[in-house]
Amino acid sequence: MKLLFCIYAALLIAIQYPLFFGKGSWKTVSEYEIELKKQQELTQKLQIRNDGLDAEVNDLKHGYSAIEELARTDLNMVKQNEVFIALPHMENGAENK
């Protein structure tokens, strides 16, 4: 009877070994879940960025106001009969006298 008990105990340990120490163990699964959450957060941030870029592309394709805004801010372009005035940037703590 002791021999049969020892055999059953050994089989039980052999069956549960992968659950605690194998490739699909609880520890490995929890590590994968943490990594999955990190990847999902990164994917969500990138999706928000992509949506913004997609909206900007759509504005540039279908509207002249977005093109005009980019030309004015990035290229310092002005409309006809307008005067461009560039103001120097103030250093921190510097006052206008």
C-alpha positions, 0 to 999 in steps of 0.5 A: 500500500505504501508503494502505491501511495508513493507512486501516486504521489510521484505521479501527482508531483510529475503532473503538477511540475509544469504548472509551477516550473514549466513553460506555461507556469503561473509565473510565466503567465503573470509576466506575459500579462504584465508585458501585454498590459505595457504593450497595450498602453503603448499601442493606445498612445501610438493610436492616439498619435496616429489619429491626430496625424490622420486628422492633420492629413485629412485637413491638409487634403480637404481644406485651405485653412490648414495649409494657410496656417502651416504656411504662416507658422512654419514658413512665416508667409504672409498674405498680399498687402500684409506686413510681417513683423518679427519680434525677438524672443525674450530671455528668461528674466529679461524685461522690455525697456 
